[in-house]
Amino acid sequence: MNDLGSWLLEPFRYTFMLRALGAALIVGIVCPVIGAFVVLRGMAFLGDALAHIILPGVVVAFLLGWPLGVGALIAGVLAALAIGAISRQTRIKEDAAIGVVFAGAFALGIALLSAQRSYAVDLAHILFGDLLGVTAQDLWLAVGLGGLVLFTVFAFYKEFLVLSFDPVLATTLRLPVGVLSYLLLLLLALVIVVSIQAVGVALVLATLVTPASASYLLARRLPAMMAIGAAIGCLSAIAGLYSSYYWNVASGPAIVLVQTAVFVVIAALAPGRGALWSWWRRRTQAG
Amino acid sequence: MDQILFRPPQHDDTLPPIQVENLSVRYNGDLALSDVTFRLERGQRVAVVGPNGAGKTSLLKVISGVMRPSAGSVRIYGHGPGGHVCIAYLPQRSQVDWAFPVTVSEVVMMGRTRKLGYLRWPRRSDRDLIRWSLQRVGMAELGPRRFAELSGGQQQRVFLAQALAQEAELILLDEPLSGLDLPSQEAILDLLDALSASGVTLMITTHDLNVAVERFDQVVLLNRRLIAYGPARQVLSRSALIKAYGAHVHRLPDGEEGLLVVTDTCCEGEEVEG
């Protein structure tokens, strides 16, 4: 018992591990809340694109010595507005337009970074996260932005619910559909900014979509879907950090792997909607 | 916050609920409707009929304010549809995936969103209204159920309850009967009768000319233009039907004048005695 206790406590004797835990838990809670809307509204591609579009902002902030979040925030907000504008103003289909911006911005970010001497290490951190390098400043920014996102979702919950369930109803109820859609996109950009430090540009999509998809299979209502998703997010954050500390695995990928494992188990076993359940129903109906 | 984002329009109860004048609508560049004029009185039940592509759905969309007219005007109680929250529009939903994690009560409560206002949560009176609305459509027991578990006819009734919760005075329904079995169709039609008796103005589109004749006061016969408008039996005359449906009208040798059969391009044939 004592052994287990010290095994569990040992990593958190280090301040950098405590900060990492704090950042990972914030990401674990906030991502599935916005991720629920991403999953239900089919915005997964958009989320991935936003994460890549943010890269040049992160790199510029890094080169100027700003907190990465600030650069990412600027790029993310610009990108969210640009994507909204492109899909409304041009004849190009939305996904192709996003693809153009997404690939171009990502290339710009990599090009800026490649001019640096520490290219390889920096690239790895930006692509796959650097939880162990979270500074106190990063952590406070994550707390602030994460809190802002949760508060906004709470405040406009019923409007976001109508918008996601039935956009036509939102229109006939004379809700400001355009403003609400932009707001949701903006929240998505903020969440991505908060997550990049933890899991990196390449894996942000997983933290948005994987816990939310798993909880979708279990929940009857949207608040429950968010809460279960957040629980999976926190569990994965903690399990991921331990495996990172004891087995020397990179923390971002470790967290995402735990999330994926949880998803696989739930997708197989979820009552009513899992694979095993469907198989059993087919079998009993056939027999 | 409410005052900033939302300015309620003038809503004059003495003016007709729907007044359409010289209305034209473009859809993907094509003229879906041109020069349509008619008006409805409070509490009337109106069926919009016409062949596929006649512009029935476009008409409902423009009246509800989901689409804008390219020419002419729509007046709802004397004012453009823009700010009205008294209109409920139930689009055709057969092709939508409704596996959304939401309960029946929550779907009905969505109708209250606007009346509640920003940053406000439902009170007891709202919840009572939700219960009353569900009771009115005969679904009192199903409030806590997952919306996705309901049948098509039940979902249609939930959307009607939503319109009741919205306190809609004008309800527009696009093909509310399609895909439903006969008992479900009857249940919806009886419900619509009860609603119009309590002063709600109703407008539906349908392929079923028999339903239009038997259950509705007025009929709007469309084929991109207004072919005829008025009391159902008067409107669905031989010449008007031929004008609206053209090649889809066939005459069968039956009775004195023959039986007119309207076969539409997508759906089962509908019959009307000639």
Interface residues (C-beta under 8 A of the other chain):
Chain A: L40 A155 F156 K158 E159 L161 V162 S164 F165 D166 V168 L169 T171 T172 L173 R174 L175 P176 V179 Y216 A219 R220 R221 L222 A224 M225
Chain B: L5 F6 S64 G65 V66 G82 G83 H84 V85 I87 A88 Y89 P91 F100 P101 V102 T103 E106 V107 M109 M110 G111 T113 R114 L116 Y118 L119 W121 R146 Q162 Q166
